[in-house]
Amino acid sequence: MEQGLLAIVLHAHLPFVRHPEYPEFLEEEWLFEAISETYLPLLQVFENIVAENIPLRVTIGLTPPLCEMLADPHLQERYLRHVNKLVELCEQEVTRTRNHPAMFETAQMYRNHFTASRDLFENKYQRNLLNGFRALQDAGAIDIITCGATHGFLPLMTRPEARRAQIQVGKRNYEKHFGRAPQGIWLPECAYVAGIDQLLDEAGICFFFVDAHALLFGSPQPRRGIYAPTITPAGVAAFARDVETSEQVWSADIGYPGDPDYREFYRDLGFDGDYEYIKPYLHSDGVRRNLGIKYHRVTGKVELGLKQPYVPSWATSKAAQHAGHFMFHRQAQVRSLRSWMGRKPLVVSPYDAELFGHWWFEGPQFLNYLIRKIHYDQSDIKLATPMDYLNEYPENQPQEISASSWGAEGYYRVWINPETEWMYMHQHVAEDRMVELAKANPQAEGTRQRALNQAARELLLAESSDWAFIITTATSVQYAIKRFRDHIHRFNKLYEMIQRHEIDEAWLAEVESRDTIFQEIDYRIYA
């Protein structure tokens, strides 16, 4: 007898990175790596499951910046150039490692992987992976949800018009790409504060996700804990992340990706290979970088130089074992919860999609085994989406949920701290100015309308939570600072030109050619 439901939620997001002004750009490869290592493998797993008539119900959040990049011809062309070079390198690697049994099998795996990625991308999906995700949604296998327009951190926006624009632009972009209205949303960073639910209801959004403490610290206390949604004052359902399933995958100490047999992320041919050999596959600056070809396994807590060779068959076997382990614990979990809840619990398991394949190379295999085992090997749990649950249990407890995020320590420190606080004074001034422009220009036309729409784009791009996150985590800090400053500078220049009625059309056209996101945008969303 079915005891409970499991909602697997994959949040796929990358910041909008597009630099046609350069012949090649390192940060564009964030997208290219994710296409080869995460998005294409996930599509193949899901499509194969559907082809075998195995029930599939998974929720995927595809953020507007990611959708815009996947649909962009410029980036599609650059991805093909990227993957073609990898196929060429892999052919050489198969020859080079032929007399090294510990590497040869892995070299063949990479050749097959990147060749298949190129062929699927160009021939099956016509260069746009949204075609594949849209088909899966239309077939009823996945539910695709939207996100804030540029993953802007909503609680740190002081103007309700700015919050509304993030939600409404995200909704409209979803409708452009998927031909229907979104029912759910991934709040950027799962960040919530009172009042956001009203904006979601205004946009026709039925549900969103939060971290566990948003419900646990809400008022009144949730009668069913975090295993059923609560309903906010505006009538929108809030689903909470399950702590136990997060730990099993995310934890640095007990999480599956740390298993010794899985592929080691930080050891790469781009640093291990002979420089003259790999130089043709580096950028023109000749700086070593990750190429995505990795021959070593996690091994254990040892130095990178002591990592042992990767054995694909061992890793595949571990993925199957871990899928069984995960399922066994979900069975025990839902049986226990059902005994006191009086209804089927919903275990919500959300993850960054890029964990599966990019960071955890075997992640898509894990999902493949898990979905199949749930279908064939047990009857306690069933895959479901939030809308499936709301359709089965339309009556849920009203609650005012707590302010929260899914960042470190559960609130806002990751995004506002001594390293990032300087950003918000500029962001808030720009938000005030954008509202001022929209209200002062209710029916702009021609070049003035273009300038106002571009101002809205620049503000949205500046608001991306990615810039503060990158600065806090000390990864690509200079790039994040430059991107934020560039968008604020462009916004302010547009504001001044619009106010003076002196628009430099050549400069505007150049900016439009770079920051092309949201061609459907209407600046009046800020009015």
C-alpha positions as CSV (number, residue, x, y, z in Angstrom):
1,M,0.0,0.0,0.0
2,E,1.3,3.5,-0.9
3,Q,2.5,5.2,2.2
4,G,3.8,8.5,1.0
5,L,5.0,10.7,-1.9
6,L,8.5,11.8,-2.9
7,A,8.9,15.1,-4.8
8,I,12.3,15.4,-6.5
9,V,12.9,19.0,-7.4
10,L,15.9,20.1,-9.6
11,H,16.7,23.8,-9.7
12,A,18.5,24.5,-12.9
13,H,20.1,28.0,-12.9
14,L,23.0,29.9,-14.3
15,P,23.5,33.7,-14.4
16,F,23.1,35.3,-17.8
17,V,26.6,35.3,-19.3
18,R,26.9,36.3,-22.9
19,H,29.8,38.2,-24.3
20,P,29.7,38.6,-28.1
21,E,32.2,41.4,-27.9
22,Y,34.9,38.8,-27.3
23,P,35.8,35.8,-29.6
24,E,35.9,33.5,-26.5
25,F,34.9,34.1,-22.9
26,L,35.8,31.8,-20.0
27,E,32.5,32.3,-18.0
28,E,30.4,31.3,-21.0
29,E,31.8,27.9,-20.4
30,W,29.7,27.6,-17.2
31,L,26.8,27.1,-19.6
32,F,28.7,24.8,-22.0
33,E,29.8,22.5,-19.1
34,A,26.3,22.3,-17.7
35,I,24.8,21.4,-21.1
36,S,27.2,18.5,-21.6
37,E,27.4,17.3,-18.0
38,T,23.9,18.0,-16.6
39,Y,21.2,19.1,-18.9
40,L,21.8,16.6,-21.7
41,P,22.3,13.6,-19.4
42,L,19.2,14.5,-17.4
43,L,17.2,14.7,-20.7
44,Q,18.4,11.3,-21.7
45,V,17.6,9.7,-18.4
46,F,14.1,11.1,-18.4
47,E,13.4,10.3,-22.0
48,N,14.6,6.7,-21.7
49,I,12.4,6.2,-18.6
50,V,9.4,7.6,-20.4
51,A,10.1,5.5,-23.5
52,E,9.9,2.4,-21.3
53,N,6.5,3.5,-19.9
54,I,7.9,3.9,-16.4
55,P,5.9,6.6,-14.5
56,L,7.9,9.8,-14.1
57,R,6.9,12.8,-12.1
58,V,9.8,15.2,-11.4
59,T,9.8,19.0,-10.9
60,I,12.4,21.0,-12.7
61,G,13.0,24.7,-12.3
62,L,14.4,26.3,-15.4
63,T,15.2,29.9,-14.6
64,P,14.6,32.7,-17.1
65,P,18.4,33.5,-17.6
66,L,19.1,29.8,-18.3
67,C,16.1,29.6,-20.8
68,E,17.3,32.7,-22.5
69,M,20.8,31.3,-22.9
70,L,19.7,27.9,-24.1
71,A,17.6,29.6,-26.8
72,D,20.2,32.0,-27.9
73,P,21.7,31.3,-31.4
74,H,25.0,33.0,-30.5
75,L,25.6,30.7,-27.4
76,Q,24.3,27.7,-29.3
77,E,27.0,28.2,-32.0
78,R,29.7,28.7,-29.3
79,Y,28.6,25.5,-27.5
80,L,29.0,23.6,-30.8
81,R,32.5,25.0,-31.2
82,H,33.3,24.1,-27.6
83,V,32.0,20.5,-27.8
84,N,33.7,19.9,-31.2
85,K,37.1,20.7,-29.7
86,L,36.4,18.3,-26.9
87,V,35.5,15.5,-29.3
88,E,38.7,16.2,-31.2
89,L,40.7,16.1,-27.9
90,C,38.9,12.9,-26.8
91,E,39.9,11.1,-30.0
92,Q,43.5,12.0,-29.3
93,E,43.1,10.8,-25.7
94,V,41.8,7.4,-26.8
95,T,45.0,7.0,-28.9
96,R,47.3,8.4,-26.2
97,T,45.9,6.1,-23.4
98,R,45.6,2.9,-25.5
99,N,48.5,1.3,-23.6
100,H,47.3,2.6,-20.2
101,P,44.5,0.3,-19.1
102,A,43.7,2.4,-16.0
103,M,42.9,5.4,-18.3
104,F,41.8,3.9,-21.6
105,E,38.3,2.9,-20.5
106,T,37.7,6.4,-19.1
107,A,39.1,8.0,-22.3
108,Q,36.6,6.0,-24.4
109,M,33.8,7.0,-22.0
110,Y,34.6,10.7,-22.6
111,R,34.8,10.2,-26.4
112,N,31.4,8.6,-26.4
113,H,29.9,11.1,-24.0
114,F,31.0,14.2,-25.9
115,T,30.3,12.8,-29.3
116,A,26.7,11.9,-28.2
117,S,26.3,15.3,-26.6
118,R,27.2,17.1,-29.9
119,D,24.9,14.8,-31.9
120,L,22.0,15.1,-29.6
121,F,22.4,18.9,-29.3
122,E,22.5,19.5,-33.0
123,N,20.3,16.8,-34.5
124,K,17.7,15.8,-31.9
125,Y,17.1,19.2,-30.1
126,Q,18.0,21.5,-33.1
127,R,20.5,23.2,-30.8
128,N,17.8,24.3,-28.2
129,L,17.5,22.0,-25.2
130,L,14.2,23.7,-24.2
131,N,12.7,21.6,-27.0
132,G,13.5,18.5,-25.0
133,F,12.2,19.8,-21.7
134,R,9.1,21.2,-23.2
135,A,8.3,17.8,-24.8
136,L,8.7,16.0,-21.5
137,Q,6.3,18.5,-19.8
138,D,3.8,18.2,-22.6
139,A,4.0,14.4,-22.1
140,G,3.1,14.8,-18.4
141,A,6.5,13.4,-17.2
142,I,7.9,16.6,-15.6
143,D,6.5,19.8,-14.3
144,I,8.6,22.9,-15.2
145,I,8.5,25.8,-12.8
146,T,9.7,29.3,-13.2
147,C,11.9,31.7,-11.1
148,G,12.5,35.3,-10.5
149,A,13.5,37.0,-13.8
150,T,17.2,37.1,-13.0
151,H,17.3,35.1,-9.7
152,G,17.1,38.4,-7.8
153,F,17.1,38.1,-4.0
154,L,13.6,39.4,-3.3
155,P,13.8,40.2,0.4
156,L,16.7,42.6,-0.2
157,M,14.6,44.7,-2.7
158,T,13.0,47.6,-1.0
159,R,10.5,48.5,-3.7
160,P,7.5,46.2,-4.1
161,E,7.5,47.2,-7.8
162,A,11.0,45.7,-8.1
163,R,9.9,42.4,-6.5
164,R,6.8,42.4,-8.7
165,A,8.9,42.9,-11.8
166,Q,11.1,39.9,-11.0
167,I,8.1,37.7,-10.6
168,Q,6.0,39.0,-13.5
169,V,9.0,39.1,-16.0
170,G,9.8,35.5,-14.9
171,K,6.2,34.4,-15.5
172,R,6.0,36.0,-19.0
173,N,9.4,34.6,-20.0
174,Y,8.2,31.1,-19.0
175,E,5.0,31.6,-21.2
176,K,7.2,32.6,-24.1
177,H,9.3,29.5,-23.9
178,F,6.8,26.9,-22.8
179,G,3.5,28.1,-24.2
180,R,1.6,27.9,-20.9
181,A,1.5,29.8,-17.6
182,P,3.7,28.5,-14.7
183,Q,1.9,26.9,-11.7
184,G,4.9,27.0,-9.5
185,I,8.0,29.1,-8.8
186,W,11.4,28.6,-7.3
187,L,11.9,31.7,-5.2
188,P,15.5,32.8,-5.8
189,E,17.7,31.2,-3.1
190,C,14.3,30.1,-1.5
191,A,14.3,33.5,0.1
192,Y,11.0,34.6,1.6
193,V,9.7,37.5,3.6
194,A,6.0,38.4,4.3
195,G,4.3,40.0,1.3
196,I,6.0,38.1,-1.4
197,D,3.1,35.6,-1.4
198,Q,0.7,38.4,-2.5
199,L,2.9,39.1,-5.5
200,L,2.9,35.3,-6.3
201,D,-0.9,35.2,-6.1
202,E,-1.2,38.2,-8.4
203,A,0.9,36.3,-10.9
204,G,-1.3,33.2,-10.7
205,I,1.4,31.1,-9.0
206,C,0.0,28.2,-6.9
207,F,3.1,27.1,-4.9
208,F,6.7,27.8,-4.0
209,F,9.5,26.2,-2.0
210,V,11.2,27.3,1.2
211,D,13.7,25.8,3.7
212,A,12.4,23.8,6.6
213,H,12.7,26.5,9.2
214,A,10.3,28.8,7.2
215,L,7.5,26.5,8.2
216,L,8.8,25.2,11.5
217,F,9.3,28.8,12.8
218,G,6.0,30.0,11.2
219,S,2.8,30.9,13.1
220,P,1.0,28.8,14.1
221,Q,3.3,25.8,14.2
222,P,2.7,23.4,11.4
223,R,0.6,20.4,12.5
224,R,2.1,18.1,9.9
225,G,5.7,19.4,10.2
226,I,7.4,19.9,6.9
227,Y,5.7,17.0,5.2
228,A,2.7,18.9,4.0
229,P,2.5,22.4,2.6
230,T,1.0,25.3,4.5
231,I,-1.1,28.0,2.9
232,T,0.1,31.6,3.2
233,P,-2.3,34.5,3.9
234,A,-2.5,35.2,0.1
235,G,-3.5,31.6,-0.5
236,V,-0.3,30.3,-2.0
237,A,1.1,26.9,-0.9
238,A,4.6,26.8,0.7
239,F,6.5,23.5,0.4
240,A,9.4,22.9,2.8
241,R,12.7,21.2,2.0
242,D,13.3,17.9,3.8
243,V,16.4,17.9,5.9
244,E,17.2,14.2,5.8
245,T,17.2,13.8,2.1
246,S,19.3,17.0,1.7
247,E,22.0,15.6,4.1
248,Q,22.2,12.3,2.3
249,V,23.2,14.1,-1.0
250,W,24.6,17.4,0.0
251,S,26.6,16.7,3.2
252,A,30.4,16.9,2.8
253,D,30.8,14.2,5.4
254,I,28.0,11.6,4.7
255,G,26.7,12.7,1.2
256,Y,26.9,10.2,-1.6
257,P,29.1,12.4,-3.9
258,G,32.0,12.0,-1.5
259,D,32.2,8.2,-2.1
260,P,35.8,7.1,-2.9
261,D,34.7,5.4,-6.2
262,Y,33.1,8.5,-7.7
263,R,34.9,10.8,-10.1
264,E,37.1,13.5,-8.5
265,F,36.0,16.9,-9.7
266,Y,39.2,18.9,-8.9
267,R,41.7,16.8,-10.9
268,D,41.5,17.6,-14.6
269,L,43.5,17.0,-17.8
270,G,43.7,20.8,-18.2
271,F,46.2,20.9,-15.4
272,D,47.6,17.3,-15.5
273,G,48.4,17.2,-19.3
274,D,51.6,18.1,-21.0
275,Y,51.3,21.8,-21.8
276,E,52.1,21.7,-25.5
277,Y,49.7,18.8,-25.9
278,I,46.7,20.6,-24.3
279,K,47.6,24.1,-25.5
280,P,45.4,24.0,-28.7
281,Y,42.4,23.3,-26.4
282,L,43.0,26.2,-24.1
283,H,41.9,29.8,-24.7
284,S,44.1,32.1,-26.7
285,D,45.6,33.4,-23.5
286,G,47.2,30.0,-22.9
287,V,46.2,29.8,-19.3
288,R,45.5,26.3,-18.0
289,R,41.9,25.6,-17.1
290,N,39.5,22.7,-16.5
291,L,38.7,20.8,-19.8
292,G,36.1,18.4,-18.3
293,I,38.3,15.3,-18.8
294,K,39.1,13.8,-15.4
295,Y,40.8,10.5,-14.9
296,H,40.8,10.2,-11.1
297,R,38.4,9.2,-8.4
298,V,37.7,10.7,-5.0
299,T,39.8,8.0,-3.4
300,G,39.4,9.5,0.1
301,K,40.7,12.5,2.0
302,V,44.1,12.6,0.3
303,E,46.0,15.2,-1.6
304,L,45.1,15.6,-5.3
305,G,48.4,14.1,-6.4
306,L,47.5,10.9,-4.5
307,K,44.1,10.3,-6.2
308,Q,43.7,6.9,-7.8
309,P,42.5,6.2,-11.3
310,Y,38.7,6.4,-12.0
311,V,37.0,3.2,-12.9
312,P,33.6,3.9,-14.6
313,S,32.1,0.5,-13.8
314,W,32.9,0.9,-10.1
315,A,31.2,4.3,-10.0
316,T,28.1,3.0,-11.8
317,S,27.8,0.2,-9.3
318,K,28.0,2.7,-6.4
319,A,25.3,4.8,-8.0
320,A,23.0,1.8,-8.1
321,Q,23.8,1.0,-4.4
322,H,23.2,4.6,-3.3
323,A,19.9,4.7,-5.2
324,G,18.8,1.6,-3.3
325,H,20.0,3.1,0.0
326,F,18.2,6.4,-0.6
327,M,15.0,4.5,-1.5
328,F,15.2,2.3,1.6
329,H,15.4,5.3,3.9
330,R,12.5,7.0,2.1
331,Q,10.4,3.9,2.6
332,A,11.1,3.9,6.3
333,Q,10.6,7.6,6.5
334,V,7.2,7.7,4.9
335,R,5.9,4.7,6.9
336,S,6.8,6.4,10.1
337,L,5.3,9.7,9.0
338,R,2.1,8.2,7.8
339,S,1.5,6.5,11.1
340,W,0.9,9.9,12.9
341,M,0.0,12.3,10.1
342,G,-3.3,10.8,9.1
343,R,-2.5,11.3,5.4
344,K,0.3,10.6,3.0
345,P,3.4,12.7,3.7
346,L,5.2,14.5,0.9
347,V,9.0,14.4,1.2
348,V,10.3,17.4,-0.8
349,S,13.9,16.8,-2.0
350,P,15.2,19.9,-3.8
351,Y,18.7,20.2,-5.3
352,D,20.6,22.4,-7.6
353,A,20.3,20.5,-10.9
354,E,24.0,21.2,-11.7
355,L,25.0,18.9,-8.8
356,F,23.8,16.0,-11.0
357,G,26.5,15.5,-13.6
358,H,28.6,18.6,-13.2
359,W,29.7,18.4,-9.6
360,W,28.6,14.8,-9.0
361,F,29.4,13.1,-12.4
362,E,27.3,10.0,-11.5
363,G,24.3,12.0,-10.3
364,P,22.2,11.3,-13.4
365,Q,22.9,7.6,-13.1
366,F,21.8,7.8,-9.5
367,L,18.5,9.4,-10.5
368,N,18.1,6.8,-13.3
369,Y,18.5,3.9,-10.8
370,L,16.3,5.6,-8.2
371,I,13.4,6.2,-10.4
372,R,13.5,2.7,-11.8
373,K,13.8,1.1,-8.3
374,I,10.9,3.2,-7.0
375,H,8.8,1.7,-9.9
376,Y,10.0,-1.9,-9.8
377,D,11.2,-2.7,-6.3
378,Q,8.7,-1.3,-3.8
379,S,5.2,0.1,-3.3
380,D,5.5,2.4,-0.3
381,I,6.5,5.6,-2.1
382,K,5.4,7.2,-5.4
383,L,7.0,10.1,-7.3
384,A,4.8,13.2,-7.2
385,T,5.0,16.9,-7.9
386,P,3.6,19.7,-5.7
387,M,0.6,20.1,-7.9
388,D,-0.1,16.4,-7.7
389,Y,-0.1,16.7,-3.9
390,L,-2.4,19.8,-4.0
391,N,-4.8,18.0,-6.3
392,E,-4.9,15.1,-3.9
393,Y,-5.0,17.2,-0.7
394,P,-6.5,20.6,-1.6
395,E,-7.2,21.5,2.1
396,N,-4.0,22.5,4.0
397,Q,-3.2,24.4,7.1
398,P,-3.1,28.3,6.9
399,Q,0.1,29.8,8.2
400,E,2.3,32.9,8.2
401,I,5.7,31.4,7.4
402,S,8.9,32.8,8.7
403,A,11.4,34.9,6.8
404,S,14.2,32.6,5.5
405,S,16.5,31.4,2.8
406,W,18.3,28.1,2.0
407,G,21.7,29.8,2.3
408,A,24.2,29.2,5.1
409,E,22.6,29.7,8.5
410,G,19.2,30.0,6.9
411,Y,18.7,33.7,6.4
412,Y,20.4,36.4,4.3
413,R,24.1,36.5,5.4
414,V,25.4,34.9,2.2
415,W,24.0,37.8,0.1
416,I,24.4,40.8,2.4
417,N,27.6,41.0,4.5
418,P,30.6,43.3,4.8
419,E,31.9,42.1,1.3
420,T,28.6,42.8,-0.5
421,E,26.7,45.5,1.4
422,W,28.0,48.3,-0.9
423,M,26.0,46.8,-3.8
424,Y,22.6,47.5,-2.3
425,M,22.7,51.2,-2.1
426,H,23.3,51.3,-5.8
427,Q,20.6,48.7,-6.5
428,H,18.0,50.5,-4.4
429,V,18.6,53.8,-6.1
430,A,18.3,52.2,-9.5
431,E,15.0,50.5,-8.4
432,D,13.6,53.9,-7.3
433,R,14.7,55.4,-10.6
434,M,13.1,52.6,-12.6
435,V,9.8,53.1,-10.9
436,E,10.1,56.8,-11.5
437,L,10.8,56.3,-15.2
438,A,7.9,53.9,-15.7
439,K,5.4,56.2,-14.0
440,A,6.6,59.2,-15.9
441,N,6.4,57.5,-19.4
442,P,3.2,55.6,-19.5
443,Q,3.1,55.3,-23.4
444,A,6.6,55.7,-24.7
445,E,7.3,54.8,-28.3
446,G,10.3,54.4,-30.7
447,T,13.8,55.0,-29.4
448,R,12.5,56.2,-26.0
449,Q,10.6,52.9,-25.5
450,R,13.7,50.9,-26.4
451,A,15.8,52.9,-23.9
452,L,13.2,52.3,-21.2
453,N,13.1,48.6,-21.9
454,Q,16.9,48.4,-21.9
455,A,16.9,50.2,-18.5
456,A,14.6,47.5,-17.1
457,R,16.9,44.8,-18.5
458,E,20.0,46.4,-16.9
459,L,18.3,46.7,-13.5
460,L,17.1,43.1,-13.6
461,L,20.6,41.9,-14.5
462,A,22.2,44.0,-11.8
463,E,19.8,42.4,-9.2
464,S,20.9,38.9,-9.9
465,S,21.7,37.2,-6.6
466,D,24.6,35.4,-8.3
467,W,26.9,38.4,-8.1
468,A,26.7,38.7,-4.3
469,F,26.9,34.9,-3.9
470,I,30.1,34.7,-6.1
471,I,31.7,37.6,-4.1
472,T,30.8,35.9,-0.7
473,T,32.2,32.5,-1.8
474,A,35.3,34.1,-3.3
475,T,35.1,32.3,-6.7
476,S,35.0,34.6,-9.8
477,V,35.0,37.8,-7.6
478,Q,36.4,40.3,-10.1
479,Y,33.9,39.1,-12.8
480,A,31.0,39.4,-10.5
481,I,32.0,42.9,-9.3
482,K,32.5,44.0,-12.9
483,R,29.1,42.6,-14.0
484,F,27.2,44.4,-11.2
485,R,29.0,47.7,-11.8
486,D,28.5,47.5,-15.6
487,H,24.8,47.0,-15.3
488,I,24.4,49.8,-12.8
489,H,26.5,52.1,-15.0
490,R,24.5,51.3,-18.1
491,F,21.2,51.7,-16.1
492,N,22.3,55.1,-14.8
493,K,23.5,56.3,-18.2
494,L,20.1,55.3,-19.7
495,Y,18.3,57.0,-16.9
496,E,20.1,60.3,-17.5
497,M,19.7,60.1,-21.3
498,I,15.9,59.4,-20.9
499,Q,15.5,62.3,-18.4
500,R,17.4,64.7,-20.7
501,H,15.5,63.5,-23.8
502,E,18.9,62.9,-25.4
503,I,19.3,59.2,-26.2
504,D,22.5,58.1,-27.9
505,E,21.0,55.6,-30.3
506,A,24.3,54.1,-31.4
507,W,25.3,53.4,-27.8
508,L,21.9,52.0,-27.0
509,A,22.1,49.7,-30.0
510,E,25.5,48.4,-28.8
511,V,24.2,47.7,-25.3
512,E,21.1,46.0,-26.7
513,S,23.3,43.7,-28.7
514,R,25.1,42.6,-25.6
515,D,22.4,42.4,-23.0
516,T,19.8,40.7,-25.1
517,I,17.8,39.0,-22.4
518,F,14.0,39.3,-22.3
519,Q,13.2,40.6,-25.8
520,E,9.5,40.5,-24.7
521,I,10.1,42.9,-21.8
522,D,7.7,45.8,-21.2
523,Y,9.2,48.5,-18.9
524,R,5.7,49.4,-17.7
525,I,5.8,46.4,-15.3
526,Y,7.5,48.9,-12.9
527,A,4.6,51.4,-13.0
